[in-house]
Amino acid sequence: MDNRQERYLKLIAEARKTARIIVIAGLHGSGRSTLLADTARALREEIPPVRIVHAGRDSGVTIGQELTQAARALGVGPSALFIDDADLIVPLAEAIAGILEKYSVTVFVTGRNTKRLEDALSLAFGPEGIDCLSVIRLFPLTYGEFLETTGIPESRAALDLYCKTGGLPQTLMVRPDSPDAAEFAKIRANSFLLTEIVEEHAIRNPAHLRALLELAARSTGESLPARQVCAAFQADRITISAQAVIDYLGFCAESGILAPVPTYDIGKRKFVEAADVWYFGDAGLRAAFSKRSSQADLARAEENLAYLRLCADGWAVWHGKIGPSGIAREDISFVCEKGDRRIYIQMIPNTATQGARLRKRKALLAIRDAWPRYLIDADESEEARDGIQMLYVREFLQAGIA
């Protein structure tokens, strides 16, 4: 078993101490069903043994009543109920509530659309029952895990491959350095688009959705206001309504292919309404919709990877703004919080001019608190000074921030 799987099993073991419902969430292809199976194997080895029951579509369970009947096999004593494809069972929350009342059981659930599943169970079992529910969120492989899984030595070329391939385990069924890797990644992305969004929401014009994802790829880390998207489409002779743009972005967020990141005004200590910036849930999916191969595109890919690395390490991540009202305010790439800690991060792309580098450093210095500040550079030319810590992008993507 690899280090990634061991890490998630430890998170699940910790969650079992307080939670009776554990949702395994993540992108399609991130290894949710595999983790569910590994968890069941780990529980079988415990002493005293845990009685395990599997339910879901493969077991013929499609409605709440059938789930309740399947749970009869739990019996007395410690037990675990594993439900795959849980989002297809209706009504799910009511059935789980009845099972929790009757049995000494931990319920593990995952499904095709884990965002919808997570929202439904959170509504049913929180906030007063929040200790009853825990979410284990799977992220794509980090750069270090990518290198470990593929056996590719760390290098600039390896990071380029990671930018193009991403870290979804299903995508890595084909080696990223093989001649077929790029074509396989595109096939995976097209399959994701079809099954997770187009068919799910009966989209009549998939070409518009694809155009939106192509725009998101070349605008990674920026906001996507509906009116500006419509204007950009019009320049390409594509007619789309602002409401359709909003709907499509919502569908993409629900599937996990895109992640909206709120913007936080650091000086005012509040979030800015309707100012989300957007990243892809996997770098390989982003690469499949990026039509440009350039240094600027590589910089956006690395920023996307930095966002995913921070999320995988358990940081809550926002986009930052700093500066007085009424004048141009500077961006802070990431404002991150974990527990009682906060850090500020500026990404310096390989295309940055000396003026741009200076502005990014000044923006960090303008923050009036004592939390740590980092510059993550695409090269090693910058020096640590003025209390700002320097990280080389390849080192950061491997090790994160302690």
C-alpha angles and dihedrals in degrees: 000000000000127000093255093057091045090052092054092046089055090051090051092049090052092047091053090065092072109006128079094184118050119186116201103207135179147103121317104268096027094113102261097144091044091053090048090054093046090051091053091051091050092051092051089061094054123109117254090034120247117227109234128203125182122208135169141089094319088055092050094253112140105142135049094250091056090050090053090050092049089052091064087082089066092081121176127327130034113341143161129216116204116199119185119185086022093158089069093060115094124225093016106159094051092050093049091048090055092047092051090053094052105037140044091238143141112215118213116194138179134155148167095281105034094172091063091042092050092049093049095049093043089054092049099044104030163122092000089036096038093128087061093064130057129175121212105196119202118213129190117274113286119237091264091049090047091055092045093049096046098035090228113149115242113263142127088271090053091054090050089054090049090052090053099039104034124199109281107130092223091057090052090062082097115052110252092227094053123104090244096052098093094048092046091050090054091049090051091049093049090048091050091050093050101044102032101040117005098047094033093057100026092238110194098199110039090172090071091051091050091049089052091052091048088053090048089052094055091041097046111159093020134101120262107210109191094233093051090048090052090051092049090050092048089057086058091046093253117137116207134152124242089239091055089053091051091048093048092049089051092051090049092050091049092052091047097236088116128033121203112216118198121233116236123203101219096195095048092037095225140102121261114236120240093001103113118150120212135232132172120252090229131022092223092057089049092051091052090061097039112099095185129081106193143119090261091054090048089054091053090048091052091049089051090051090049090054091050092047092054092049092048089053091056100257121144102229130207135168112246137221125192132180142073121299117263097033134074110289125211125237124239108204096219137006106193132190131184120170106317094339131098132185135180122218133191119193115214110200124212088248095057118126121220088258091054091048090052093050092051091051092047091050090057091047090052091065108104103213137076102246116127118273127204137192112204107200131195088219135025100250099104121086129216110251143133089041092298115130121219127220128182109229096235092050091048094049090051100044107016119204118309 
